[in-house]
Amino acid sequence: MTQTFLFNKYIASIYRQSKNEFNQQVAALDIRATEGDLLLFVDDHPAISQRVIAQQMVLDPSLVARDLRDLVAKQLVTRTVDPHDGRAHVIALTPLGHQQATEIRQVMAAWWQNLFATTPAADAETMGAQLTAIYDTLQQRLKGTD
């Protein structure tokens, strides 16, 4: 088995398991994993456009639009027309959305802390730096500046 195949296997498995466990822990919030990811992303990037969210999160724009409609209906985000570009929408958290983003962030932080505490061979800082470098490289490719 090649090393690159193992990367795909491990990354996909970690993602799926973290989302399954995350969904169980935040079931009371009545949001799906992708909606939670969107809340966190918008919390980190206030007043961001819907298009940029899809690009930077590497999600299908129609999936982002659907999930944002659901989050608007749940009164967790606002979706307004960008005054500088009538074709774009600006996304922002409501106070309730910010509250839920804070709860989600706490659940996720605890999950990762527990994982690293029970995996002494893994170093969170090193892994974080390496994943950030890979993400930045992939973002540059998306922009066509690689």
Secondary structure, 3 states (H helix, E strand, C coil): CCHHHHHHHHHHHHHHHHHHHHHHHCHHHCCCHHHHHHHHHHHHCCCEEHHHHHHHHCCCHHHHHHHHHHHHHCCCEEEEEECCEEEEEEEEECHHHHHHHHHHHHHHHHHHHHHHHCCCCCCHHHHHHHHHHHHHHHHHHHHCCC
